[in-house]
Amino acid sequence: MRAILSALSMLHQTPRLVTNTLALVKLASRNIENRLFAEQFCDSSILMFHARHEYLPTTSVAMIALMITASLKAQITNAKSMLKTV
């Protein structure tokens, strides 16, 4: 069994840094989600998409995992929101 341990220190925060820290936490959580998704579904076809092609290599990319039958196996948070608008 694998375990992932992550820690983020928010010591010495001043009120003006709270917004920046929250943005970094969100970015880190998307990065973790994307990496775990790619690892967990490495045996599937992973389709990556975004409304703007230049954002494909970023953490704002949407990903879905497809089985050989082309049925949807899984999706990450960004894919859920992007697919709702289609």
ZIKA-V815476 format. One line per field, one symbol per residue. psi: psi as a letter, one per 40 degrees, with the letter a starting at -180 (. if undefined). burial: 1 if it has 9 or more other ideal C-beta (glycine too) atoms within 8 Angstrom, else 0. A space follows every 50 residues. Layout:
psi: ???
burial: ???
This chain:
psi: hiihhiihhfifhideedddddddddddddddddddddddfeeihhhhii dhdeedeieeiiiihiideeihdiiidddddddde.
burial: 00000000000000000100100010110111110111001001010011 000011000011111110000011110111111000
